[in-house]
Amino acid sequence: MEKPAPLGYGLGLRPIYYEEILSSRPPIDWFEIISENYMLAGGRPLAMLERIRADYPVVMHGVSMSLASTDPLNFDYLRQLKTLAERVQPAWVSDHIAWTGVHGVTLHDLLPIPYTRESLAHVVERIQRVQDFLKRRLVVENASTYVSFVDSEMSEHEFVREMAERADCLLLLDVNNVFVSSFNHGFDPVAFIDGVPAERVVQFHMAGHTNNETHRVDTHDQPVCDEVWALYEHARRRCGDVSAMIERDDNYPPLAELLDELQNMRDIDARISKERALSAA
Amino acid sequence: MKLADFQSLFQQRVLAGSGEADKPLLKKLRPSPRGAAPETLLDVYQTGYRIRLADFVSQDHPGLRAILGDEAFDALVDDYIDHCPSRDPNARWFTTGLPDFMRENARWRDDVAAASMALFERAMVDAFDTADETPLTVQALAGFAPDDWARLAFDFDPSLTLLELAAGTIEAYGAAISEEAPAKVDKPAAGDHIEYAAVWRVDHESAYRQLEPDEYVALSEARAGHAFGDICQMTAFQQAGEIAPERLAQCLSSWFEDGMIIGVRVREDDDQSSNTPSSA
């Protein structure tokens, strides 16, 4: 499996941090942009992106491809995405195993599907069409979900594995999403990580969530919690050198706090490398 | 259940909330291992949808919230979300229909001040991400012979919007976004009075300023591609203003200074286009 080279430790690029990033050049290896926020004719977002792109690798992460929707693929959207990709030259383009609406409506959310043979065939076919259109391999992410369905014929990680192999796509493993969904649906998050094809994973997402006791919600407005750090370590041991990043989308802390989370990743990875070196010696 | 039928049911639950129509969907949900009620879990999607859209509207309409007050503003946003589900993958475009919704909706159409504020704030949002152009300075005029001045026509930044607003809109907006912004700004008692504004983008930020009636007419005509000399001769401008050529020169100077002008050209007699290549 040919994968893009690992980029190191990255951060979701958000407007609140533009100025600090440009003025202080913090130790961040790469940035992930939300594609839709830059699918514009012009203005400050594109100008800032251009300045940051001049010095950092960038990957494009979308939230509106609606790969699982039964509406037709939105080729106006895909054309805009392709145009942005030509401009940004990202290391890769990603989106989610989810749908965002049907009948022309968009709910601006990553909505769940039953993991059925029908859903699988549908998503695989759409990923293939998108890859053909974009002329690049797509990176597809597991989403957080709050409900699951009696119609499901397989587990989520079985769905992810078969989808990736049949569509020949790459994977973005959102470690926080694995944890949130495992809590909400009562599956083993370690088994999930062990079940996805590690050779196709090119990126990790790490983020915080909200604990409502009976369910957890993927809010990206908190620091990464201890359980997700533990799961990260497991994912790192299994998937090896994969680009990893922090997503923060609300309740923004000083940039230094996010840099501390990146440092925590580096420390975990250094410990794993040291252990491996020792056991190999 | 087919995937398409499932998605229709699920979306209906998100858009309309809980009700009798949910029953087939509820039958399809596995029980939560943590004892969360199915309604609670579906509400995560429903409330998330409404909160996200309400946030978009709030971010784009601080002035509207300030003059309506929180309660009326939230009612307006609720009405808008109910009547106009989002249809563009890019959430940025959701709020753009709000002024049209207000104009067409019986509950809001008579609130002239609110409709005016919504229109103004939409222009501010639209200016923010229109295509990039490079503004010219007044030095651009130096390359033209004095004999050509009457035939000079101008191209304007694509972000420029000219607005006819209810009187007091601009002052209320300024109060709403000021650093010591009060929670509530007095709604302008506009009556039939109007004011004029230009909204455009400069240095990556949306900008605005109030226009005198004669400048509004002149700028409208200049943007339509009419030449400097022709605008001076226009009856509308003569009626709206005072001494045409001097006043127009003053206006032109401020348009350059504001970064509104991106092209200057000599308009030929048969030139009907306002988009011919610029010179200077």
Contacts between the chains, C-beta under 8 A, distances in Angstrom:
chain1	res1	chain2	res2	distance
A	36	B	89	6.6
A	36	B	90	4.8
A	36	B	91	7.2
A	36	B	92	7.6
A	37	B	92	7.8
A	39	B	90	5.9
A	40	B	92	7.5
A	40	B	129	4.1
A	41	B	129	6.2
A	41	B	130	5.5
A	41	B	131	4.1
A	41	B	132	7.8
A	41	B	158	7.9
A	42	B	129	6.4
A	42	B	130	6.0
A	42	B	131	4.4
A	42	B	132	3.6
A	43	B	128	5.3
A	43	B	129	3.9
A	43	B	130	6.8
A	43	B	132	7.1
A	43	B	201	6.7
A	43	B	204	6.3
A	44	B	128	7.1
A	44	B	129	7.8
A	44	B	204	3.8
A	44	B	205	7.1
A	45	B	129	6.8
A	46	B	129	7.9
A	46	B	132	7.5
A	47	B	132	7.5
A	47	B	204	5.8
A	64	B	89	3.5
A	64	B	90	7.0
A	66	B	89	7.5
A	68	B	3	7.8
A	69	B	7	6.8
A	70	B	3	5.6
A	70	B	4	4.0
A	70	B	7	5.5
A	74	B	89	6.2
A	77	B	89	4.9
A	99	B	7	6.2
A	100	B	89	7.1
A	101	B	11	6.2
A	101	B	86	8.0
A	102	B	4	7.2
A	102	B	7	4.7
A	102	B	8	6.1
A	102	B	11	5.6
A	103	B	8	7.1
A	103	B	11	7.2
A	104	B	87	5.6
A	105	B	11	6.4
A	105	B	15	7.3
A	105	B	85	4.6
A	105	B	86	6.8
A	105	B	87	6.1
A	106	B	86	5.1
A	106	B	87	6.2
A	106	B	88	6.6
A	106	B	89	5.5
A	107	B	11	6.7
A	107	B	14	5.5
A	107	B	15	7.8
A	107	B	45	7.5
A	107	B	49	5.0
A	107	B	86	7.2
A	108	B	49	6.8
A	108	B	52	5.2
A	108	B	53	7.2
A	108	B	86	6.2
A	108	B	91	5.2
A	108	B	94	8.0
A	109	B	14	7.7
A	109	B	45	6.1
A	109	B	48	5.7
A	109	B	49	6.1
A	109	B	52	7.4
A	111	B	7	7.7
A	111	B	10	6.5
A	111	B	11	8.0
A	111	B	14	7.8
A	111	B	45	6.7
A	113	B	3	6.9
A	113	B	6	7.7
A	114	B	3	7.4
A	114	B	6	6.5
A	114	B	28	7.4
A	116	B	3	7.3
A	118	B	2	7.0
A	118	B	3	5.4
A	119	B	3	5.5
A	122	B	3	6.1
A	146	B	41	4.7
A	146	B	44	4.7
A	146	B	45	7.0
A	147	B	29	5.3
A	147	B	30	7.7
A	147	B	38	7.2
A	147	B	41	4.9
A	147	B	42	6.6
A	148	B	29	7.3
A	148	B	30	4.7
A	149	B	6	7.8
A	149	B	28	5.2
A	149	B	29	6.5
A	149	B	30	6.4
A	150	B	27	7.8
A	150	B	28	5.7
A	150	B	29	7.2
A	150	B	30	5.6
A	151	B	1	6.3
A	151	B	6	7.6
A	151	B	28	6.1
A	152	B	30	7.9
A	183	B	34	7.4
A	184	B	32	7.0
A	184	B	34	7.3
A	184	B	36	7.7
A	184	B	41	7.7
A	185	B	30	7.3
A	185	B	32	8.0
A	185	B	33	6.9
A	186	B	33	3.3
A	186	B	34	7.5
A	212	B	36	8.0
A	213	B	34	7.6
A	214	B	32	6.6
A	214	B	34	4.5
A	214	B	35	5.7
A	214	B	36	3.8
A	214	B	40	7.2
A	215	B	32	6.7
A	215	B	34	6.3
A	215	B	36	4.6
A	215	B	40	7.2
A	215	B	41	6.1
A	215	B	44	7.2
A	217	B	44	5.8
